[in-house]
Amino acid sequence: MGDIPEDLKRAVWRRDRYRCQECGIAVAGQRGCKPQTHHMVPRHSSGSEEMENLTTLCLPCHATKESPGHRRLLLAASPEELPNYVKWSLWALALDLLAYAEWISPLRFPSRQVLEWLRAYRNALEGVIDLSLKAAMHDTRYYTSMSNTITSPPAMPEEFEALLGGVRIGWYAHAHQEFLDEQLRIARARWSRDK
């Protein structure tokens, strides 16, 4: 974290097409999450302020990084920042739902797994509803107007292309994380056997 010059931050966001480079969600603008500029190699490990060492993250992805400053983003989130976590949660659940729907075989329908997964999905969605209610409690506009209605999906081709770009990032990151988790499980099993 730290004091990266504002013009450098904006140049990084522009280079990354205003998308979190971990989950693919939109950042900045009226519909984007709060943009963050992250050092890939931290300053305390001789990381530089060069653009090659900086990447765009959304607030929730930045909060998951391993340092007290990053964890503070999550633990000390202000009420105004809660919608970032709601949007991020819905984005992550939607990507998971899309990936899961692609995996399901109608010819060999795995009903037991589908039901278990949908129950887990419903529980996760309940958590997002609770978070949304907390955010609404702090949003005075919620109580005074109907301006918080959901707009229609992107109709412009460039908006759709941006959405697909975000899905590509998120899909790749999801597949990459699953691969790393599997490698970790294999390593742990070997370590347990060799003990």
Beta strands, then each sheet from edge to edge (+ up, - down):
strand 1: 35-39
strand 2: 54-58
sheet 1: 1+ 2-
end
